[in-house]
Amino acid sequence: MDSLALSKLYTEAVEQTKAATRQYAKRQVRWIRSKLLSALIDAEAKDYLMPLDGTDPKLWNVKVEGPATDLTKRFLAGVALPNPTQVSDVAEELLKLKEQDGSSASKHLWMKKTCDVCNVTGTTESQWTQHIKSRAHRKAVSKSNAREYASEKNSTQLEDFTAVVK
Ligand SMILES: [Zn+2]
């Protein structure tokens, strides 16, 4: 292979690597927003997610290493941590829950619903859905259906549950 062809291949490989890295970084950010953030919200630990800005390698020490070291030291010392939305320019945007960001983020918005059949309360949409789909709930609903609750209030609610289960 002549050196011209070789150098062309090299340039192509470098460009493809850069493009793949950019795509991977985007997927990582999406994963942080949809999966990690949701999991942290469920665990009531969302205030521990500190998004730093690593987009400029020249500013790595100032924007990433320094703040990360400082935050870690504070965490280990049990000192109060800053509001995560204030730790970098990108933090607020990244931590914002958006409806159009895929269902998983909006599923974790706070709400409160109580199942009168099981006397169980869900505080997020996903918790609620999990309960409605659970074997225990379905069993309880069919049991109380069999008992034929007379009150109109209960029968309306049971219909609602059945609709959700479908
Ligand atoms: Zn239930």
Residues whose N, C-alpha, C, O or C-beta is under 5 A from the ligand:
A	BS01	ZN	C115 V117 C118 H137
